[in-house]
């Protein structure tokens, strides 16, 4: 079997972790390329021997089996549509960008026209299988809480007049819908967007964002209640060493999704 061909959009910390794992894989292994804007500073971090692509034509010439977006909301707008138009499956990590209804509709329409597929990574959250199963429940109540230490919210705390180093009690930074949360915190609330898309939608998914000096990691709490039963899920992820706003597990979740994409056995 020939190597699986994968294009990474962006080359930040998450993409670098993904690339390292895929390049180390064997039988059949992976052939990688990286899609970057011309002149991107990230180019110098791309491993030697990995081609750097600058546009959709170059992506088409590389002929990938899968495209992985790991570059933020801007990349979902700028690079993902062209890949979908080529008829490619695109695995998105920056799901929060899809809070924009017009963008989401355009991506779905482009995928349908071009034969591509929009694949959504679960990222730092679990339990989405249960949420998908109850999404059409008539009595569904779904709420998500993000609880992170002050290091993840330094600028936001200062804007509210708090000293991150002296915070002595939890501070609720936000309480509202998943749509509002994803729009307000594009680097932090991809999890809320994933939950909303798996569940009843952005408006019907409640979100609380809490900064807690006692938190030792990035904690995600999901509570669902419906006529089918209840679920209470708590996950405490360690922050990424290179970005405390993100969880270290995210790259591993994307790698698990890649494995499922190519596997002859898929867990739904």
DRENFIPA-658732 format. One record per residue (C-alpha): residue number from 1; chain; x, z, y. Coordinates in Angstrom, 2 decimals, decimal comma. Example, Ala and Ser with C-alpha at 12.3 -4.5 7.8 and 13.67 -1.06 7.14 Angstrom:
BEGIN
ATOM|banu|vopa|px|pz|py
ATOM|1|A|12,30|7,80|-4,50
ATOM|2|A|13,67|7,14|-1,06
end
This chain:
BEGIN
ATOM|banu|vopa|px|pz|py
ATOM|1|A|0,00|0,00|0,00
ATOM|2|A|1,34|-0,92|3,44
ATOM|3|A|1,79|1,65|6,20
ATOM|4|A|-1,30|2,52|8,19
ATOM|5|A|-1,01|1,23|11,74
ATOM|6|A|-1,95|3,70|14,50
ATOM|7|A|-1,85|3,46|18,30
ATOM|8|A|-1,67|6,68|20,32
ATOM|9|A|-3,10|6,56|23,84
ATOM|10|A|-0,86|8,81|25,93
ATOM|11|A|2,17|10,85|24,99
ATOM|12|A|1,73|14,44|26,11
ATOM|13|A|2,14|17,59|24,02
ATOM|14|A|-0,77|16,90|21,65
ATOM|15|A|0,22|13,26|21,10
ATOM|16|A|3,82|14,31|20,43
ATOM|17|A|2,68|16,76|17,73
ATOM|18|A|0,49|14,07|16,16
ATOM|19|A|3,29|11,49|16,27
ATOM|20|A|5,81|13,86|14,66
ATOM|21|A|3,45|14,56|11,76
ATOM|22|A|2,48|10,93|11,20
ATOM|23|A|6,07|9,69|11,38
ATOM|24|A|7,06|12,28|8,76
ATOM|25|A|4,24|11,26|6,40
ATOM|26|A|5,03|9,21|3,31
ATOM|27|A|3,09|7,14|0,75
ATOM|28|A|1,96|5,01|2,46
ATOM|29|A|3,09|6,43|5,79
ATOM|30|A|2,26|5,29|9,31
ATOM|31|A|3,50|2,64|11,73
ATOM|32|A|3,01|3,97|15,27
ATOM|33|A|2,81|2,51|18,75
ATOM|34|A|2,00|4,25|22,04
ATOM|35|A|-0,26|2,86|24,78
ATOM|36|A|0,90|3,91|28,26
ATOM|37|A|0,39|2,73|31,81
ATOM|38|A|3,29|0,58|33,08
ATOM|39|A|5,94|2,89|34,57
ATOM|40|A|4,54|6,04|32,92
ATOM|41|A|6,95|8,98|32,96
ATOM|42|A|5,85|9,74|29,40
ATOM|43|A|7,70|6,67|28,13
ATOM|44|A|11,01|8,52|28,06
ATOM|45|A|9,59|11,03|25,54
ATOM|46|A|8,41|8,43|23,03
ATOM|47|A|10,61|8,48|19,89
ATOM|48|A|13,14|5,71|19,51
ATOM|49|A|11,80|2,81|17,49
ATOM|50|A|8,14|3,43|18,42
ATOM|51|A|6,82|0,46|20,43
ATOM|52|A|5,33|1,14|23,87
ATOM|53|A|2,29|-0,98|24,69
ATOM|54|A|0,95|-1,51|28,22
ATOM|55|A|-2,38|-3,31|27,81
ATOM|56|A|-5,18|-4,36|25,45
ATOM|57|A|-3,44|-7,63|24,60
ATOM|58|A|-0,44|-5,70|23,30
ATOM|59|A|-2,75|-3,42|21,31
ATOM|60|A|-4,43|-6,47|19,77
ATOM|61|A|-1,03|-7,92|18,83
ATOM|62|A|-0,01|-4,63|17,15
ATOM|63|A|-3,26|-4,82|15,11
ATOM|64|A|-3,85|-1,09|14,53
ATOM|65|A|-6,11|0,35|11,87
ATOM|66|A|-6,93|3,27|14,18
ATOM|67|A|-6,49|4,22|17,85
ATOM|68|A|-6,16|7,89|18,87
ATOM|69|A|-6,84|8,99|22,46
ATOM|70|A|-4,86|12,09|23,43
ATOM|71|A|-4,37|11,58|27,15
ATOM|72|A|-7,30|13,16|29,02
ATOM|73|A|-10,55|12,06|30,59
ATOM|74|A|-8,95|9,28|32,63
ATOM|75|A|-7,74|7,55|29,48
ATOM|76|A|-11,25|7,59|28,02
ATOM|77|A|-12,40|5,63|31,07
ATOM|78|A|-9,41|3,34|31,42
ATOM|79|A|-8,09|2,59|27,93
ATOM|80|A|-10,78|3,33|25,37
ATOM|81|A|-13,25|0,56|26,41
ATOM|82|A|-10,65|-2,17|25,86
ATOM|83|A|-9,82|-0,86|22,40
ATOM|84|A|-13,48|-0,66|21,41
ATOM|85|A|-14,00|-4,22|22,67
ATOM|86|A|-11,31|-5,32|20,21
ATOM|87|A|-13,47|-3,97|17,39
ATOM|88|A|-11,20|-0,99|16,72
ATOM|89|A|-12,12|2,56|15,66
ATOM|90|A|-11,06|4,96|18,43
ATOM|91|A|-10,67|8,69|17,75
ATOM|92|A|-11,26|10,60|21,00
ATOM|93|A|-9,84|14,06|21,67
ATOM|94|A|-10,99|14,29|25,33
ATOM|95|A|-14,67|14,51|24,40
ATOM|96|A|-15,52|16,28|27,65
ATOM|97|A|-15,36|12,91|29,41
ATOM|98|A|-18,58|11,98|27,64
ATOM|99|A|-20,56|14,38|29,83
ATOM|100|A|-20,82|11,31|32,09
ATOM|101|A|-23,98|9,68|30,76
ATOM|102|A|-23,15|6,25|32,17
ATOM|103|A|-19,66|6,28|30,64
ATOM|104|A|-20,98|7,38|27,25
ATOM|105|A|-23,66|4,68|27,28
ATOM|106|A|-21,09|2,02|28,25
ATOM|107|A|-18,71|3,06|25,46
ATOM|108|A|-21,49|2,99|22,86
ATOM|109|A|-22,64|-0,44|24,08
ATOM|110|A|-19,07|-1,77|24,03
ATOM|111|A|-18,55|-0,48|20,49
ATOM|112|A|-21,76|-2,16|19,34
ATOM|113|A|-20,84|-5,47|20,92
ATOM|114|A|-17,26|-5,49|19,71
ATOM|115|A|-17,74|-3,88|16,32
ATOM|116|A|-15,63|-0,83|17,20
ATOM|117|A|-16,43|2,78|16,43
ATOM|118|A|-16,27|5,85|18,66
ATOM|119|A|-14,96|8,75|16,55
ATOM|120|A|-15,20|12,25|18,02
ATOM|121|A|-12,66|14,90|17,02
ATOM|122|A|-13,91|18,46|16,49
ATOM|123|A|-10,76|19,76|18,17
ATOM|124|A|-10,48|23,54|18,46
ATOM|125|A|-13,98|24,27|17,13
ATOM|126|A|-15,55|24,68|13,70
ATOM|127|A|-19,17|24,82|12,56
ATOM|128|A|-20,18|21,41|13,88
ATOM|129|A|-21,53|20,46|10,46
ATOM|130|A|-24,11|23,26|10,71
ATOM|131|A|-24,98|22,34|14,30
ATOM|132|A|-25,53|18,70|13,30
ATOM|133|A|-27,85|19,84|10,52
ATOM|134|A|-30,10|21,85|12,87
ATOM|135|A|-29,88|19,64|15,97
ATOM|136|A|-33,50|18,48|15,65
ATOM|137|A|-34,93|21,96|15,03
ATOM|138|A|-37,97|22,65|17,20
ATOM|139|A|-36,83|26,19|18,04
ATOM|140|A|-33,09|25,67|18,45
ATOM|141|A|-31,18|27,98|20,78
ATOM|142|A|-27,48|27,07|21,00
ATOM|143|A|-24,87|28,86|23,12
ATOM|144|A|-21,09|28,69|23,33
ATOM|145|A|-18,67|31,19|24,87
ATOM|146|A|-15,05|30,41|25,74
ATOM|147|A|-12,89|33,51|26,17
ATOM|148|A|-9,24|33,01|27,17
ATOM|149|A|-6,45|35,16|28,69
ATOM|150|A|-5,53|35,00|32,40
ATOM|151|A|-2,62|32,60|31,73
ATOM|152|A|-5,18|29,90|30,96
ATOM|153|A|-7,05|30,39|34,23
ATOM|154|A|-4,39|31,33|36,81
ATOM|155|A|-5,41|28,85|39,51
ATOM|156|A|-9,13|29,47|39,00
ATOM|157|A|-8,65|33,25|39,27
ATOM|158|A|-6,61|32,94|42,46
ATOM|159|A|-9,31|30,73|43,95
ATOM|160|A|-11,77|33,57|43,36
ATOM|161|A|-9,43|36,14|44,93
ATOM|162|A|-8,10|37,67|41,70
ATOM|163|A|-4,46|38,33|40,86
ATOM|164|A|-4,02|36,99|37,29
ATOM|165|A|-1,22|39,47|36,60
ATOM|166|A|-3,33|42,44|37,70
ATOM|167|A|-6,66|41,55|36,11
ATOM|168|A|-8,07|44,67|34,42
ATOM|169|A|-11,51|43,52|33,26
ATOM|170|A|-13,20|40,33|32,01
ATOM|171|A|-14,34|37,86|34,67
ATOM|172|A|-17,08|35,32|34,01
ATOM|173|A|-15,93|32,11|35,65
ATOM|174|A|-18,95|30,02|34,71
ATOM|175|A|-22,38|30,22|33,10
ATOM|176|A|-24,51|27,11|32,78
ATOM|177|A|-24,97|23,94|30,74
ATOM|178|A|-22,39|22,06|28,70
ATOM|179|A|-22,66|19,10|31,08
ATOM|180|A|-21,77|21,26|34,07
ATOM|181|A|-18,97|22,97|32,15
ATOM|182|A|-17,36|19,72|30,98
ATOM|183|A|-17,51|18,28|34,50
ATOM|184|A|-16,08|21,41|36,14
ATOM|185|A|-13,29|22,06|33,63
ATOM|186|A|-12,14|18,66|32,28
ATOM|187|A|-8,97|20,11|30,72
ATOM|188|A|-10,62|23,09|29,06
ATOM|189|A|-14,16|22,46|27,87
ATOM|190|A|-13,86|19,58|25,41
ATOM|191|A|-15,15|22,08|22,83
ATOM|192|A|-18,40|22,54|24,74
ATOM|193|A|-18,88|18,77|24,87
ATOM|194|A|-18,24|18,43|21,13
ATOM|195|A|-20,84|21,12|20,46
ATOM|196|A|-23,38|19,43|22,75
ATOM|197|A|-22,89|16,01|21,15
ATOM|198|A|-23,18|17,47|17,64
ATOM|199|A|-26,21|19,49|18,71
ATOM|200|A|-29,18|19,10|21,04
ATOM|201|A|-27,32|17,52|23,98
ATOM|202|A|-25,50|18,59|27,13
ATOM|203|A|-28,47|20,04|28,97
ATOM|204|A|-29,76|22,10|26,02
ATOM|205|A|-26,38|23,66|25,17
ATOM|206|A|-25,53|26,84|27,07
ATOM|207|A|-21,94|27,70|28,01
ATOM|208|A|-20,19|30,83|29,28
ATOM|209|A|-16,55|30,76|30,37
ATOM|210|A|-14,89|34,19|30,41
ATOM|211|A|-11,36|35,15|31,41
ATOM|212|A|-10,41|38,32|29,53
ATOM|213|A|-7,11|40,20|30,00
ATOM|214|A|-7,59|41,69|26,52
ATOM|215|A|-7,77|38,27|24,87
ATOM|216|A|-4,73|37,44|22,77
ATOM|217|A|-5,73|33,83|22,10
ATOM|218|A|-8,31|31,18|22,94
ATOM|219|A|-11,53|32,54|21,44
ATOM|220|A|-14,57|30,37|20,78
ATOM|221|A|-17,93|31,93|19,94
ATOM|222|A|-20,91|29,82|18,86
ATOM|223|A|-24,37|31,23|18,26
ATOM|224|A|-27,22|29,12|16,93
ATOM|225|A|-30,74|30,22|16,12
ATOM|226|A|-33,62|28,10|14,85
ATOM|227|A|-36,47|28,11|12,36
ATOM|228|A|-33,86|27,22|9,71
ATOM|229|A|-31,81|30,37|10,23
ATOM|230|A|-28,98|31,70|12,37
ATOM|231|A|-25,27|31,14|12,72
ATOM|232|A|-22,67|33,25|14,51
ATOM|233|A|-19,15|31,87|14,50
ATOM|234|A|-16,01|33,22|16,16
ATOM|235|A|-12,66|31,42|16,13
ATOM|236|A|-9,51|32,81|17,77
ATOM|237|A|-6,94|30,05|18,26
ATOM|238|A|-3,42|30,57|19,46
ATOM|239|A|-2,72|28,80|22,77
ATOM|240|A|-0,52|25,73|22,70
ATOM|241|A|3,10|26,72|23,53
ATOM|242|A|3,23|23,88|26,07
ATOM|243|A|-0,26|24,31|27,59
ATOM|244|A|-2,09|27,67|27,51
ATOM|245|A|-5,34|25,96|28,54
ATOM|246|A|-5,40|24,19|25,18
ATOM|247|A|-5,40|25,52|21,62
ATOM|248|A|-2,48|24,89|19,29
ATOM|249|A|-4,87|23,86|16,52
ATOM|250|A|-6,10|20,75|18,38
ATOM|251|A|-3,36|18,44|17,11
ATOM|252|A|-3,96|19,69|13,56
ATOM|253|A|-7,69|18,99|13,91
ATOM|254|A|-6,94|15,43|15,00
ATOM|255|A|-4,55|14,97|12,08
ATOM|256|A|-7,28|16,22|9,73
ATOM|257|A|-9,64|13,63|11,24
ATOM|258|A|-7,03|10,91|10,71
ATOM|259|A|-6,71|11,96|7,08
ATOM|260|A|-10,50|11,78|6,65
ATOM|261|A|-10,64|8,38|8,31
ATOM|262|A|-8,26|6,87|5,76
ATOM|263|A|-9,32|8,94|2,75
ATOM|264|A|-11,43|7,48|-0,11
ATOM|265|A|-13,30|10,83|-0,13
ATOM|266|A|-14,95|11,93|3,12
ATOM|267|A|-16,46|15,37|3,77
ATOM|268|A|-19,45|14,95|6,05
end
